[in-house]
Amino acid sequence: MFNYLRQRFTSHLRERGRRRARLVSKDGRCNIEFGNVEQSRFVFLIDIWTTILDLRWRYKMTIFISAFLGSWFLFGLLWYVVAYIHKDLPEFNPSINHTPCVENINGLTSAFLFSLETQVTIGYGFRCVTEQCATAIFLLIFQSILGVIINSFMCGAILAKISRSKNRAKTITFSKNAVISKRGGKLCLLIRVANLRKSLLIGSHIYGKLLKTTITPEGETIILDQVNIEFVVDAGNENLFFISPLTIYHIIDKNSPFFHMAAETILQQDFELVVFLDGTVEATSATCQVRTSYIPEEVLWGYRFAPIVSKTKEGKYRVDFQNFSKTVAVETPHCAFCLYNEKEAKAKEKKGYDNPAFVLSEVSETSDTKM
């Protein structure tokens, strides 16, 4: 029992270390941080719109509430100051003929309520500005204009956050594992991707990046070196008809970084395969990118994906997502090098061999019989 728990704990630590080393998580988030940035934080305030959109919802809602409450309270103080300077408050015992700048402001609370009514244009009619003070009229105009700006910015930020194409990416899913098997007589790495909505992604394009650590001939170590991985779809790489799950595949030929890997050694490799899907959302015309990644433990050698599309009796096509990431073991060469050598050997057997040194010589027959 103790050995079992120790093995589970060791495997858990190993998997945790793998997760920490992953640059892109399965849901597309990038695991990277910036240190010793020389530029000031002020540069993020210059592009305040992007900064607000990138904030998490809890911070965004805090800013949203603080912006309105802060502006209401600030202008409430200003209205209280106007009433105090003009001696409209009850503690100054104004005369019966006294005309205040703002009717019915008796203290800080009523000034705050008048500020709220002014900025959100409620207009209860109980408190109102008189024509007695030019300062009050100017403050009313200034708060109205500033209130419109705050409303436009904050409501626009909330709407943009809700309608961001990043949320559309959550309805695009990739298979949990990638598989390596033969397809069309070639050794391929296959990945399955599905669109969970009936609305299409226009102009979709799928490609990949293999991230690994390489050492140049000059001895330079490059961490997160990126190698392009070309994926192929039978229907064509451009303008995919993404209405049903697609199986994309990468041909492992002599130009592929997977060519020198084998079934026995792939788990010993240190790489991360990042897959990208770019497209345009049909409903909003906004561009969208979906990302996921696969580490060596998530690449299954000698498997293929189980079929998931079937046809019902009513003539409809049905997609069974229960088998979306299900794999089936198939006979597969244990390395691409062996597959190509096997093909070359079979091709030579069919063609036969020519011996250019072979010369056919004619022999004349002579009779040794004597009479």
Helices and strands as residue ranges (DSSP letters): H 2-21, H 42-46, H 48-54, H 57-85, G 90-92, H 108-119, H 134-162, H 165-168, G 169-171, E 172-174, E 178-183, E 186-195, E 201-215, E 221-229, E 246-251, G 266-268, E 271-281, E 287-294, G 296-298, E 299-301, E 303-305, E 309-311, E 317-319, G 321-323, E 327-329, H 336-351
